[in-house]
Amino acid sequence: MCLDRWQSGEARERPAVIWEGEDGEVKTATYADLLDLVERCSAGLRSMGFAKPTRSRYICQ
């Protein structure tokens, strides 16, 4: 998903992800929130030495 295209105008504040927990808790992330999280994650990976075209994966168990 290209987040840059959703950063202009009203689309920036539209919900991008809506999460509903088993206990009924609901959290919403806008496109602006999502871009901020992706940029923070990217900066963290760059600080650890990752750069294009480095590939990585994360496995949850």
C-alpha positions in Angstrom: 0.0 0.0 0.0 1.4 3.4 -0.9 0.6 5.7 2.0 1.8 8.9 0.4 -1.2 9.1 -1.9 -3.5 9.3 1.1 -1.7 12.3 2.8 -3.5 15.2 1.1 -6.7 16.7 2.1 -9.4 15.0 4.1 -8.1 11.5 3.2 -5.3 12.0 5.7 -7.7 11.7 8.6 -9.8 8.8 7.2 -9.6 5.5 9.0 -7.0 3.2 7.5 -7.1 0.4 10.1 -9.9 -0.4 12.5 -9.0 -3.0 15.1 -11.5 -4.7 17.3 -10.4 -6.7 20.3 -12.1 -9.8 21.7 -13.2 -7.7 24.8 -15.0 -5.2 22.5 -12.2 -2.6 22.6 -12.0 -0.7 19.3 -8.9 1.2 18.1 -8.7 3.2 14.9 -5.6 4.4 13.0 -5.9 7.1 10.3 -3.7 7.2 7.2 -1.7 9.9 8.9 -1.2 7.7 12.0 -0.2 4.7 9.8 2.3 6.7 7.9 3.9 7.9 11.1 4.2 4.4 12.4 5.7 3.1 9.1 8.2 6.0 9.1 9.2 5.3 12.7 9.7 1.6 12.0 11.7 2.4 8.9 13.9 4.8 10.8 14.5 2.1 13.4 15.6 -0.4 10.8 17.9 2.2 9.1 19.5 2.9 12.5 20.3 -0.8 12.7 22.0 -0.7 9.3 19.2 -1.9 7.1 19.2 -0.2 3.7 17.8 -0.8 0.2 17.7 -3.6 -1.1 18.1 -5.3 2.3 15.2 -7.7 3.0 14.0 -8.8 6.3 11.1 -10.7 7.8 9.4 -10.9 11.2 7.9 -14.2 12.3 5.4 -14.2 15.2 5.1 -17.4 17.2 
